[in-house]
Amino acid sequence: MGESPSSSGRQRADARRNRDRLVAAASAVIAEAGAGASLEEIARRAGVGSATLHRHFPRRAELLEAVLRDRVRALRDRAEDLLAASSAGAALVGWLRDVVAHAATVRGLGPALTGYESDPGFSPHTTIREAAQKLLARAHREGSVESSVTVDDVLQLANGIALATESLPNPAQRADTLVALVAGGLLHPPSSRKPLDSTIE
């Protein structure tokens, strides 16, 4: 006797919730212990058994990619929200803080995925670069960031801070402090802002 449509729907919903809990738990554990984090600890924090974890993610790399994809999408969505902020310069710096906190806590996620054939339609670098470009272009038009500052400048700055802090006891907090320090060099004070051409870049 087959399953009823309602029963099948509940099972799919339960499976999605379990998967979401596993990705969230993995993100937290990886931030603490690195890409080699215990799968048993991840399952425990997600409130599921090891069998459930392995059913959703047969290989460690699949779980790591899901964590990376989830984080990058969150950064993309955050950038979209910040495009409506009243201050483009502050929005850019706020988003950079999120990017650096992400980069400082991935703890070897990139190298752990070396050689893993992921979804070719998913490019973390491209997604983050496009989000950064939108925020930077708005800051250029506002005049809060020099027009000579490029998206590569901004992302290399974020990457440098992340690399400098990733091995520290509290990398996200230290990285946030450094972003706050360099923001003074990135942004013009209000009195020195120069109105720029309003042409969309």
MARPA-88297 format. One record per residue: residue number from 1; z, x, y of N, C-alpha, C, O in turn. Coordinates in steps of 0.2 Angstrom, whole numbers, plus 5000, padded with zeros to 4 digits. Atoms other than C-alpha are relative to their C-alpha. Example, Ala and Ser with C-alpha at 12.3 -4.5 7.8 and 13.67 -1.06 7.14 Angstrom:
% MARPA-88297
     k    n.Z    n.X    n.Y   ca.Z   ca.X   ca.Y    c.Z    c.X    c.Y    o.Z    o.X    o.Y
     1   5000   5004   4994   5039   5062   4978   5000   5004   5006   5003   5009   5005
     2   4999   4996   4994   5036   5068   4995   5003   4996   5005   5004   4999   5011
//
This chain:
% MARPA-88297
     k    n.Z    n.X    n.Y   ca.Z   ca.X   ca.Y    c.Z    c.X    c.Y    o.Z    o.X    o.Y
     1   5000   5004   4994   5000   5000   5000   5000   5004   5006   5004   5009   5007
     2   5000   4995   4994   4995   5008   5017   5005   4998   5005   5008   4993   5005
     3   4995   5001   4995   5005   5010   5032   4997   4995   5005   4991   4994   5006
     4   5002   5004   4995   5005   4997   5045   4998   5004   5007   5000   5009   5008
     5   5002   4997   4994   4997   5001   5062   5006   5002   5004   5006   5007   5007
     6   4994   4999   4996   5014   5000   5071   5004   5006   4997   5006   5010   5001
     7   4996   4994   5003   5022   5012   5058   4996   5006   5001   4999   5012   5003
     8   5004   4994   4999   5007   5024   5060   5001   5003   5007   5001   5009   5008
     9   4999   4999   4993   5009   5023   5079   5006   5004   5001   5007   5008   5005
    10   4994   4997   4999   5027   5027   5078   5001   5007   4998   5004   5012   5001
    11   5000   4993   5003   5024   5042   5067   4997   5005   5005   4999   5011   5005
    12   5004   4996   4995   5011   5049   5079   5005   5002   5006   5005   5007   5009
    13   4996   4999   4994   5023   5046   5094   5006   5005   4998   5008   5010   5002
    14   4995   4995   5002   5037   5055   5084   4998   5007   4999   5001   5012   5001
    15   5003   4994   5001   5026   5069   5080   4999   5004   5007   5000   5010   5007
    16   5001   4997   4993   5021   5072   5098   5007   5002   5003   5007   5007   5007
    17   4994   4999   4998   5039   5071   5103   5003   5007   4997   5006   5011   5001
    18   4997   4994   5004   5044   5084   5090   4996   5007   5003   4999   5012   5004
    19   5004   4995   4997   5029   5095   5096   5002   5002   5007   5003   5008   5008
    20   4998   4999   4993   5034   5094   5114   5007   5003   5000   5008   5008   5004
    21   4994   4997   5000   5052   5098   5110   5000   5007   4997   5004   5012   5000
    22   5001   4994   5002   5047   5113   5100   4997   5005   5005   4999   5011   5006
    23   5003   4996   4995   5036   5120   5114   5005   5002   5005   5006   5007   5008
    24   4995   4999   4994   5050   5117   5127   5006   5005   4997   5008   5010   5001
    25   4995   4995   5003   5063   5126   5115   4997   5007   5000   5001   5012   5001
    26   5003   4994   5000   5051   5140   5112   5000   5004   5006   5001   5010   5007
    27   5001   4997   4993   5048   5143   5130   5007   5003   5002   5007   5008   5005
    28   4993   4998   4998   5067   5144   5133   5002   5007   4996   5005   5011   4999
    29   4998   4994   5004   5070   5156   5118   4996   5006   5001   4999   5012   5001
    30   5005   4994   4999   5055   5167   5122   5003   5003   5007   5003   5010   5007
    31   4998   4997   4994   5062   5169   5140   5006   5005   4999   5007   5009   5002
    32   4994   4996   5002   5078   5176   5132   4999   5005   4996   5002   5011   4997
    33   5001   4995   5006   5072   5185   5117   4994   5004   4999   4993   5008   4995
    34   5007   4997   5001   5054   5189   5119   4996   4996   4995   4998   4992   4992
    35   5004   5004   5005   5039   5184   5109   5002   5001   4993   4999   4997   4989
    36   4998   4999   5007   5047   5190   5093   5006   4996   4999   5010   4997   4994
    37   4994   5005   5001   5061   5176   5095   5000   4997   4993   4995   4996   4990
    38   4999   5004   5006   5068   5168   5080   4997   4993   4999   4999   4989   5004
    39   5003   5007   5001   5058   5153   5074   5005   4996   4998   5005   4990   4999
    40   4994   5004   5002   5074   5147   5066   5004   4997   5006   5006   4992   5006
    41   4996   5002   4994   5083   5147   5083   4996   4995   5004   4998   4990   5007
    42   5004   5005   4996   5068   5138   5091   5000   4993   4997   5001   4988   5000
    43   5000   5006   5003   5068   5125   5078   5007   4996   5001   5008   4990   5002
    44   4994   5002   4999   5087   5123   5080   5001   4997   5007   5004   4991   5007
    45   5000   5002   4993   5086   5121   5099   4996   4994   5001   4998   4989   5005
    46   5004   5006   4999   5072   5108   5097   5003   4994   4996   5001   4989   4997
    47   4997   5006   5004   5083   5098   5085   4996   4998   4994   4996   4992   4992
    48   5004   5002   5006   5071   5099   5070   5001   5005   4995   5004   5010   4996
    49   4999   4995   5005   5070   5108   5054   4994   5005   5000   4989   5004   5003
    50   5005   4995   5000   5060   5124   5050   4993   4997   4997   4988   4999   5000
    51   5006   5002   5003   5048   5114   5040   4996   4996   5005   4989   4996   5005
    52   5004   5003   4994   5043   5103   5055   4997   5005   5004   4991   5004   5007
    53   5003   4995   4996   5040   5118   5065   4994   5003   4997   4989   5003   5000
    54   5005   4997   5004   5029   5126   5052   4994   4995   4999   4988   4997   4999
    55   5005   5005   5001   5020   5109   5050   4995   5000   5007   4989   4999   5006
    56   5004   5000   4993   5015   5109   5069   4997   5007   5001   4992   5007   5004
    57   5002   4993   4998   5013   5128   5071   5000   5004   4994   5005   5008   4993
    58   5000   4996   5006   5008   5136   5054   5001   5008   5002   5004   5011   4997
    59   4999   4993   4998   5007   5153   5063   5004   5001   5007   5003   4996   5011
    60   4996   4998   4994   5018   5161   5076   4996   5000   5006   4997   4997   5012
    61   5005   5000   4995   5003   5164   5087   4998   4993   5003   4997   4992   5009
    62   5002   5007   4998   4999   5145   5088   5006   4998   5004   5004   4994   5009
    63   4995   5002   4996   5016   5142   5095   5001   5004   5006   5002   5001   5012
    64   5000   4996   4994   5015   5156   5107   4995   4998   5005   4996   4997   5011
    65   5006   5002   4995   4998   5150   5114   5002   4993   5003   5001   4992   5008
    66   4998   5007   4997   5006   5132   5116   5005   5001   5005   5004   4997   5010
    67   4995   4999   4995   5020   5139   5126   4996   5003   5006   4997   5001   5012
    68   5004   4998   4994   5008   5149   5137   4996   4995   5003   4995   4994   5009
    69   5004   5006   4997   4996   5134   5139   5004   4995   5004   5002   4993   5009
    70   4995   5005   4996   5011   5123   5144   5002   5003   5007   5002   4999   5012
    71   4998   4997   4994   5017   5135   5157   4995   5001   5005   4996   4999   5011
    72   5006   4999   4996   5000   5139   5164   4998   4993   5003   4996   4992   5009
    73   5002   5007   4997   4996   5120   5166   5006   4998   5005   5004   4994   5010
    74   4995   5002   4996   5013   5117   5174   4999   5004   5007   5000   5001   5012
    75   5002   4996   4994   5008   5131   5187   4994   4997   5004   4994   4996   5010
    76   5005   5003   4997   4992   5123   5190   5001   4993   5003   4999   4992   5009
    77   4998   5006   4997   4999   5106   5193   5005   5001   5006   5004   4997   5011
    78   4996   4999   4995   5012   5113   5204   4996   5002   5006   4998   5000   5012
    79   5004   4998   4994   4999   5121   5215   4996   4994   5003   4996   4994   5009
    80   5003   5006   4998   4990   5105   5216   5005   4995   5004   5003   4993   5010
    81   4995   5004   4996   5006   5096   5222   5001   5004   5007   5002   5000   5012
    82   4999   4996   4994   5008   5110   5235   4995   5000   5005   4996   5002   5011
    83   5006   5001   4995   4991   5107   5243   5002   4995   5005   4998   4995   5010
    84   4998   5006   4995   4999   5092   5252   5006   5002   5004   5008   4998   5008
    85   4994   4997   4996   5014   5103   5259   4998   5000   5007   4993   5002   5009
    86   5001   4999   4992   5016   5103   5278   4999   5007   5002   4995   5008   5006
    87   5001   4993   4999   5016   5122   5278   4996   5003   4995   4999   5004   4989
    88   5004   4996   5005   5002   5131   5269   5003   5006   4998   5003   5008   4992
    89   4997   4993   5002   5010   5148   5270   5006   4999   4996   5007   5003   4991
    90   4994   5001   5005   5027   5142   5263   4998   4997   4994   5001   4999   4989
    91   5002   5002   5006   5018   5133   5250   4997   5005   4995   4999   5005   4989
    92   5002   4994   5004   5009   5149   5244   5005   5004   4998   5005   5006   4992
    93   4994   4995   5002   5025   5159   5244   5004   4996   4995   5006   4999   4990
    94   4996   5004   5005   5034   5145   5235   4997   5000   4993   5000   5001   4988
    95   5004   5000   5006   5020   5144   5222   5000   5007   4997   5001   5008   4990
    96   5000   4994   5003   5020   5163   5220   5007   5002   4997   5007   5005   4992
    97   4993   5000   5003   5039   5162   5216   5000   4997   4993   5002   5000   4988
    98   5000   5003   5006   5035   5151   5202   4996   5004   4995   4997   5005   4989
    99   5004   4996   5004   5021   5162   5196   5004   5006   4997   5003   5008   4992
   100   4996   4993   5002   5032   5178   5196   5006   4998   4995   5007   5002   4991
   101   4995   5002   5005   5046   5168   5187   4997   4999   4993   5000   5001   4988
   102   5003   5000   5006   5034   5164   5174   4998   5006   4997   5000   5008   4991
   103   5002   4994   5003   5027   5181   5172   5005   5005   4998   5005   5009   4993
   104   4994   4996   5002   5044   5189   5172   5003   4998   4994   5008   5002   4991
   105   4996   5002   5006   5050   5179   5158   4996   4999   4994   4998   4996   4989
   106   5004   5001   5006   5035   5178   5146   5002   5005   4994   5000   5004   4989
   107   4997   4995   5005   5043   5194   5138   4995   5002   4994   4997   5001   4988
   108   5005   4997   5006   5027   5201   5128   4996   4994   4997   4993   4996   4992
   109   5004   5006   5002   5018   5184   5126   4993   5002   4999   4990   5001   4994
   110   5007   4998   5001   5001   5192   5130   4999   5004   4995   4994   5003   4991
   111   5001   4995   5005   5002   5207   5119   5001   4997   4993   4997   4998   4988
   112   4998   5003   5006   5009   5196   5105   4994   4996   4998   4993   4994   4992
   113   5005   5004   5001   4993   5185   5106   4993   5005   4999   4988   5002   4998
   114   5006   4995   5001   4981   5201   5105   4997   4999   4993   5000   4999   4988
   115   5003   5001   5006   4968   5197   5092   5000   4993   4998   4996   4992   4993
   116   5000   5007   5002   4972   5179   5091   4994   4996   5003   4993   4997   5009
   117   5005   5003   4998   4957   5168   5092   5002   4993   5003   5003   4988   4999
   118   4997   5006   4997   4963   5155   5105   4994   4995   5002   4988   4997   5001
   119   5005   5005   4998   4954   5140   5112   4995   5003   5005   4998   5005   5011
   120   5004   4997   4995   4939   5147   5121   4999   4997   5007   4997   5000   5012
   121   5000   5004   4994   4940   5133   5134   5006   5001   5005   5007   4999   5010
   122   4994   4999   4997   4957   5139   5139   5001   5007   5003   5001   5012   4999
   123   4999   4994   4997   4959   5154   5151   5005   5000   5005   5005   4998   5011
   124   4994   5000   4995   4976   5157   5159   4998   5004   5006   5000   5001   5012
   125   5002   4996   4994   4969   5170   5171   4996   4996   5005   4997   4996   5011
   126   5005   5004   4996   4955   5159   5177   5004   4994   5003   5003   4992   5009
   127   4996   5005   4997   4967   5144   5179   5004   5002   5006   5005   4998   5011
   128   4995   4998   4995   4980   5153   5189   4996   5003   5006   4998   5002   5012
   129   5004   4997   4995   4967   5162   5199   4997   4994   5005   4997   4995   5011
   130   5003   5006   4997   4958   5145   5204   5006   4997   5004   5005   4995   5010
   131   4995   5003   4996   4975   5138   5209   5002   5004   5006   5004   5001   5011
   132   4998   4996   4995   4980   5153   5219   4995   5000   5006   4996   5000   5012
   133   5005   5000   4995   4963   5153   5228   5000   4993   5005   4999   4994   5011
   134   5000   5006   4996   4965   5135   5234   5006   5000   5005   5005   4998   5011
   135   4994   5000   4996   4983   5138   5241   4998   5006   5005   5000   5005   5011
   136   5001   4995   4996   4977   5154   5249   4995   4998   5006   4996   5000   5011
   137   5005   5003   4995   4962   5146   5257   5003   4996   5005   5001   4996   5011
   138   4996   5005   4995   4973   5133   5265   5004   5004   5005   5005   5003   5011
   139   4996   4995   4995   4985   5147   5272   4995   5004   5005   4997   5005   5010
   140   5004   4997   4995   4970   5156   5279   4998   4995   5006   4998   4997   5012
   141   5002   5005   4995   4964   5140   5288   5006   4999   5005   5005   4998   5011
   142   4994   5002   4995   4982   5137   5295   5001   5006   5004   5004   5005   5010
   143   4999   4994   4996   4982   5155   5301   5007   5003   4998   5009   5008   5002
   144   4993   4997   5002   4999   5159   5292   4999   5006   4996   5004   5010   4995
   145   5002   4994   5004   4990   5172   5281   4994   5003   5003   4989   5000   5004
   146   5006   4997   4998   4978   5185   5287   4994   4999   4996   4994   4998   4990
   147   5006   5002   5003   4960   5181   5283   4998   5006   4995   4994   5004   4990
   148   5002   4995   5004   4958   5198   5275   5004   5001   4993   5002   5004   4989
   149   4996   5000   5007   4971   5195   5261   4996   4996   4995   4994   4990   4996
   150   5004   5003   5005   4962   5191   5245   5004   4997   4995   5010   4998   4994
   151   4996   5003   5006   4967   5181   5230   5002   5006   4995   5007   5005   4992
   152   4998   4994   5005   4967   5198   5220   5006   5003   5003   5011   5005   4999
   153   4994   4997   4997   4979   5205   5233   5007   4996   4998   5012   4998   4996
   154   4994   5004   5002   4991   5190   5230   5002   5000   4993   5008   5001   4992
   155   4998   5000   5007   4990   5190   5211   5002   5007   4998   5006   5007   4994
   156   4997   4993   5002   4992   5209   5210   5007   5001   5002   5011   5004   4999
   157   4993   4999   4997   5007   5208   5221   5005   4996   4995   5010   4999   4993
   158   4996   5004   5005   5014   5194   5209   5001   5004   4994   5007   5004   4991
   159   5000   4997   5006   5010   5204   5194   5004   5007   5000   5008   5008   4996
   160   4996   4994   4999   5018   5220   5201   5007   4999   5000   5011   5002   4997
   161   4993   5002   5000   5034   5211   5204   5003   4998   4993   5008   5000   4991
   162   4998   5003   5007   5034   5203   5187   5001   5006   4996   5006   5007   4992
   163   5000   4994   5004   5031   5220   5179   5007   5004   5001   5010   5007   4997
   164   4994   4996   4998   5045   5228   5189   5007   4997   4998   5012   5001   4998
   165   4994   5004   5001   5058   5215   5184   5001   4998   4993   5006   4995   4991
   166   5000   5004   5007   5053   5209   5166   5006   5003   4996   5008   5000   4991
   167   4996   4997   5004   5065   5222   5158   5008   4999   5002   5012   5002   4999
   168   4994   5001   4997   5080   5217   5169   5004   4995   4997   5001   4990   4994
   169   4996   5006   5003   5095   5206   5163   4998   4993   5002   4998   4989   4998
   170   5001   5006   4998   5090   5192   5174   4993   5000   5004   4993   5000   5010
   171   5006   4998   4997   5071   5195   5178   4998   4995   5005   4995   4996   5010
   172   5003   5005   4995   5067   5178   5186   5004   5000   5007   5001   4999   5012
   173   4996   5000   4993   5081   5179   5199   4999   5006   5004   4998   5006   5010
   174   5002   4994   4997   5077   5197   5203   4993   5000   5003   4992   5002   5009
   175   5007   5001   4997   5059   5193   5205   5000   4996   5006   4996   4997   5010
   176   5000   5004   4995   5063   5179   5216   5002   5003   5007   5000   5002   5012
   177   4997   4997   4994   5073   5190   5228   4994   5005   5003   4993   5005   5009
   178   5005   4995   4997   5058   5203   5229   4994   4996   5003   4991   4998   5008
   179   5005   5004   4997   5046   5189   5232   5002   4998   5008   4998   4998   5012
   180   4997   5002   4993   5057   5183   5247   4999   5006   5005   4998   5005   5011
   181   5000   4994   4996   5057   5201   5253   4992   5001   5003   4991   5003   5009
   182   5007   4999   4998   5038   5203   5253   4996   4995   5004   4991   4996   5007
   183   5003   5006   4996   5034   5186   5260   5000   5002   5007   4996   4999   5011
   184   5000   4999   4993   5039   5193   5277   4994   5004   5002   4992   5004   5008
   185   5006   4996   4998   5024   5205   5276   4994   4996   4999   4989   4998   5002
   186   5006   5004   5002   5012   5192   5269   4999   4995   5005   4993   4994   5007
   187   5000   5006   4995   5016   5178   5282   5000   5002   5007   5004   5007   5008
   188   5000   4999   4993   5013   5178   5300   5007   4996   5003   5007   4991   5000
   189   4995   5004   4997   5029   5173   5310   4996   4994   5004   4991   4996   5007
   190   5003   5005   4996   5025   5156   5319   4997   5002   5007   4991   5000   5008
   191   5002   4998   4993   5023   5164   5336   4994   5004   5000   4990   5005   5005
   192   5005   4996   5000   5010   5176   5330   4994   4997   4997   4989   5000   4996
   193   5005   5003   5003   4999   5164   5321   4994   4999   5004   4994   4997   5010
   194   5006   5001   4996   4981   5163   5326   4996   4995   4997   4994   4995   4991
   195   5004   5006   5003   4971   5147   5324   4993   5003   4997   4990   5007   5000
   196   5006   4998   5003   4957   5150   5312   4995   4994   5000   4996   4988   5001
   197   5005   5005   5000   4940   5141   5310   5002   4995   4994   5005   4997   4989
   198   4998   5005   5005   4943   5125   5300   4995   4999   4995   4996   4994   4991
   199   5005   5001   5005   4928   5127   5290   5003   5001   4993   5007   5006   4992
   200   4997   4999   5007   4932   5124   5271   4997   5006   4997   4991   5007   4997
   201   5002   4994   5004   4931   5140   5261   4997   4998   4993   4995   5002   4989
//
